[in-house]
Amino acid sequence: MSRERVLVMDYAWPDLSLEAQILDEAGFELVSVVDDGRPAHELVGDCAAIMTCWALVPAELLQAGSNLRMVARFGVGTDNIDVKEARRLGLEVTYVPDYCMEEVSDHAVGLALAWFRGIVTLDRMIRAGQWDPSAAKLRRMSALTVGVWGYGRIGRRTAEKFAALGCRVIAHDPFAPAGPPAELVDLDQLLTQSDIITLHMPPSPDGPAVTSEIFASMKPDALLVNTARGALVDNDNLIRALETGQIGGAALDVVAGEPDIPLALVESPKTILTPHVAFSSRESVVELRRRTAEDVVRVLRGEPARNPFPG
């Protein structure tokens, strides 16, 4: 008797041994687009589930899977999956909404510390043969106001860590309940009062949230931190804001169009860049892989998913 197959679109770790073990022990077979070499639409026909990290799962692929029962995302959001079409076809969609709360919040705080304590800038100077302590323009973290834009799980955890450093923390989120450690404020207050603005909301179908109007309202020495989604920030407007001094700097783990980063951002002395790794740690990646595969097993066995995507 042939086993039901699970199609893995892509992955951001060395191999699929953990996923294969969990699926095999439950009686399912894993097949990988990356390792097989054939395109996804040729492999999906007899598969019961799709697992995806960053690869797109459009309507056409879902429609090609005549035996599909679910789509599982290795991650927090589902913006690379056509969830509307999945719902229309009666497919379950799962995700892992809280696996990297510690890592992303650590990364956001780390980027801000690196900027305001000059760690990256001063390291670059020394490596270029410059020893000039007087060039350090540093700030006391406890004297800064941090604006958390998006006060969900990760935003709230980020606020807690900034508050532990003594920062004043404010937040803007029209959908989140109020609660410590941040004071909820309107967007205009967040923009005009914050020395650091850290983004923690999902992307909008209406386009970037951080536009030229947003930059114009920020403090001229403010730092923008983005560990959420590259699509939240318009690159051209960001470059212009940095070049004209509308804002002081940008610390970015995610950039629209990545991995093709605009040269102006790469070369700017006002940026710190990391390659979309805020979610990552030895512990978080193992948790992500295990929980995604385990929910696939639950759904294919006819059991309720632990993390169904809401809506």
Rosetta blueprint (number, residue, H / E / L):
1 M L
2 S L
3 R L
4 E L
5 R E
6 V E
7 L E
8 V E
9 M L
10 D L
11 Y L
12 A L
13 W L
14 P L
15 D L
16 L L
17 S H
18 L H
19 E H
20 A H
21 Q H
22 I H
23 L H
24 D H
25 E H
26 A L
27 G L
28 F L
29 E E
30 L E
31 V E
32 S E
33 V H
34 V H
35 D H
36 D H
37 G L
38 R L
39 P L
40 A H
41 H H
42 E H
43 L H
44 V H
45 G H
46 D H
47 C E
48 A E
49 A E
50 I E
51 M E
52 T E
53 C L
54 W L
55 A L
56 L L
57 V E
58 P L
59 A H
60 E H
61 L H
62 L H
63 Q H
64 A H
65 G L
66 S L
67 N L
68 L L
69 R L
70 M E
71 V E
72 A E
73 R E
74 F L
75 G L
76 V L
77 G L
78 T L
79 D L
80 N L
81 I E
82 D L
83 V H
84 K H
85 E H
86 A H
87 R H
88 R H
89 L L
90 G L
91 L L
92 E E
93 V E
94 T E
95 Y L
96 V L
97 P L
98 D L
99 Y L
100 C L
101 M H
102 E H
103 E H
104 V H
105 S H
106 D H
107 H H
108 A H
109 V H
110 G H
111 L H
112 A H
113 L H
114 A H
115 W H
116 F H
117 R L
118 G L
119 I H
120 V H
121 T H
122 L H
123 D H
124 R H
125 M H
126 I H
127 R H
128 A L
129 G L
130 Q L
131 W L
132 D L
133 P H
134 S H
135 A H
136 A L
137 K L
138 L L
139 R L
140 R L
141 M H
142 S H
143 A H
144 L L
145 T E
146 V E
147 G E
148 V E
149 W E
150 G L
151 Y L
152 G L
153 R H
154 I H
155 G H
156 R H
157 R H
158 T H
159 A H
160 E H
161 K H
162 F H
163 A H
164 A H
165 L L
166 G L
167 C L
168 R E
169 V E
170 I E
171 A E
172 H E
173 D L
174 P L
175 F L
176 A L
177 P L
178 A L
179 G E
180 P L
181 P L
182 A E
183 E E
184 L E
185 V L
186 D L
187 L H
188 D H
189 Q H
190 L H
191 L H
192 T H
193 Q H
194 S L
195 D L
196 I E
197 I E
198 T E
199 L E
200 H L
201 M L
202 P L
203 P L
204 S L
205 P L
206 D L
207 G L
208 P L
209 A L
210 V E
211 T L
212 S H
213 E H
214 I H
215 F H
216 A H
217 S H
218 M L
219 K L
220 P L
221 D L
222 A L
223 L E
224 L E
225 V E
226 N E
227 T L
228 A L
229 R L
230 G H
231 A H
232 L H
233 V E
234 D L
235 N H
236 D H
237 N H
238 L H
239 I H
240 R H
241 A H
242 L H
243 E H
244 T H
245 G L
246 Q L
247 I L
248 G L
249 G E
250 A E
251 A E
252 L E
253 D L
254 V L
255 V L
256 A L
257 G L
258 E L
259 P L
260 D L
261 I L
262 P L
263 L H
264 A H
265 L H
266 V H
267 E H
268 S L
269 P L
270 K L
271 T E
272 I E
273 L E
274 T L
275 P L
276 H L
277 V L
278 A L
279 F L
280 S L
281 S L
282 R H
283 E H
284 S H
285 V H
286 V H
287 E H
288 L H
289 R H
290 R H
291 R H
292 T H
293 A H
294 E H
295 D H
296 V H
297 V H
298 R H
299 V H
300 L H
301 R L
302 G L
303 E L
304 P L
305 A L
306 R L
307 N L
308 P E
309 F L
310 P L
311 G L
